[in-house]
Amino acid sequence: MSNLSNKIINGIRTVAGKNNLPLHEPRFDEVEIKNLRKCIDSSYVSTVGKYVNIFEKNISDFTGAKYAIAVVNGTSALHLALKLVGVDRNHEVICPSLTFIGTVNAISYLGAKPHFVDCEEKTLGIDPLALSNWLDEISIKKGNKTINKKTGRLISAIIPMHTYGHPAKIDQLLKISKEYNLNLVEDAAESLGSFYNKKHTGTFGKIGILSFNGNKIITTGGGGALITNDSSLAKKAKHISTTAKVPHKWRYIHNEIGFNYRLPNINAALGCAQFEKIEKFLKSKRDLFNKYSEVLDSIEGIKLFKEPKNSKSNYWLQTIILENGYENEFEMILENTNRNNIMTRPAWDLIHELEMYIDCPRSPLPVSKSLSKRIINIPSSAFLL
Ligand SMILES: Cc1ncc(COP(=O)(O)O)c(C=O)c1O
């Protein structure tokens, strides 16, 4: 086994002694059981029921967003968010290549094209300086619209993503989005509990989204939400995610093509129980980062990723980054840790390299390419210590 793999395995084992270490496990106790029992007894397990309303109130209270609309997952939340800000067929939407596929698929659902831009090493999010230079080079303004000079398409939106819970430089990205008239939809799927300058991620642009998938900081099994301060967007989001049904005592009236995307009550029941413990989860994940830091910081060749400046991160997935020059250890570390029952994962394969997105417009992506060969996520569950 390579020396570096050995040091990493020993370090992780010093912190988390359990034999089998998954990447990220959800944590449930009697509070979830009690809520699920009550939900089942009420017979309201689908889209109508009190837990959905309570869950949405929990999200609003916690994030500071005026409105939250709970839906079936983060990808559907992104789909609706993009639709609501006006993304349409043949538009382009700026997004990172270093992200989960859902960010990009949501653009395609609307017949629009992703336009990939680079990330920065310091935040793992979209690099504002590279973005601004790129837009300057490739776009022209027509009235208040930004057009890609090469493709002739309207660039109508941008989706910054807060990678592994670490906030991107969202204030600078917001400024650029205003300069170029791009609607900013924040992909905060991974960053519930993360703040930039004390403001919750997902609340900077017109609309943001969250995910409550089983691997997230809190879970509803599958689930997601749109968050916004705009009452009209919130109203529309609720309407089109509920099959665009017009309220009526007995008739089924739908006034546009809607989506069956509302979060079922039974999932929300789980989410309400999880929200009761979110502060404990967040503390435990920060403690885990500090423990990992004690044993991994001294290892030459790797860096444990620390929350960026002006940010408070939820430390959703703990991340090792190989230093430049150590890329040849990458596969071996993944191989050896997994063989030793320590679940580790690389970053996603870069989306612009996937077959279905290979022809999409993109800026040079040197940092994303380099990071994708150096990022390794290590066991990150709450209460590992
Ligand atoms: C960055 C990012 N965007 C979007 C999503 C989509 O969320 P979901 O899996 O709930 O559809 C996820 C997570 O899974 C994600 O990590």
The ligand as a Tripos MOL2 file, in Angstrom:
@<TRIPOS>MOLECULE
LIG
   16    16     1     0     0
SMALL
NO_CHARGES

@<TRIPOS>ATOM
      1 C1        -25.4350   19.9890   -6.1240 C.3       1 LIG1
      2 C2        -26.7010   19.2280   -6.1920 C.ar      1 LIG1
      3 N1        -27.6990   19.6960   -6.9540 N.ar      1 LIG1
      4 C3        -28.8750   19.0620   -7.0420 C.ar      1 LIG1
      5 C4        -29.0920   17.8990   -6.3510 C.ar      1 LIG1
      6 C5        -30.3940   17.1990   -6.5860 C.3       1 LIG1
      7 O1        -31.0440   16.8480   -5.4380 O.3       1 LIG1
      8 P1        -31.9630   15.5130   -5.4230 P.3       1 LIG1
      9 O2        -31.0280   14.3560   -5.3310 O.co2     1 LIG1
     10 O3        -32.7690   15.7150   -4.1920 O.co2     1 LIG1
     11 O4        -32.7690   15.5200   -6.6580 O.co2     1 LIG1
     12 C6        -28.0810   17.3680   -5.5350 C.ar      1 LIG1
     13 C7        -28.2070   16.1810   -4.7410 C.2       1 LIG1
     14 O5        -28.4380   15.1630   -4.6900 O.2       1 LIG1
     15 C8        -26.8460   18.0380   -5.4720 C.ar      1 LIG1
     16 O6        -25.8440   17.5550   -4.7480 O.3       1 LIG1
@<TRIPOS>BOND
     1     1     2 1
     2     2     3 ar
     3     2    15 ar
     4     3     4 ar
     5     4     5 ar
     6     5     6 1
     7     5    12 ar
     8     6     7 1
     9     7     8 1
    10     8     9 2
    11     8    10 1
    12     8    11 1
    13    12    13 1
    14    12    15 ar
    15    13    14 2
    16    15    16 1
@<TRIPOS>SUBSTRUCTURE
     1 LIG1         1 GROUP 0 **** ****
